[in-house]
Amino acid sequence: MPSVQNPQSIAFDRIKTLVADVLKITREIDEWRNDYDPASQEWYTLLNLSDTASSLALSLPVEMLPDREWRHVSPAEYAAVDEILALLEGGEAK
């Protein structure tokens, strides 16, 4: 049984492949969203399922994402987050 306690047991390559498949399907649905809208309940269910699946896939740890989905954070983004955290910490101290 795969576990965080035993990282070697986790099939990262398999997870990356499945995540890539899910994201490919959700992106196809996003393209259809712009060209096709039958206004049926099934269609809206499909759109919601696609959005949820995409969000879930992209919330995985970066090690589980396909390489092309990695986004490297710039130093400016780190600095902005540090400033926001400092402001939040200052607000909690009051």
Buried (B, 14 or more C-beta within 10 A) or exposed (E): EEEEEEEEEBEBEEBBEBBBEBBEBBEEBEEBBEEEEEEEEEBEEBBEEBBEBBEEBBEEEEEBBBEEBEEEEEEEEEEEEEEEEEEEEEEEEE
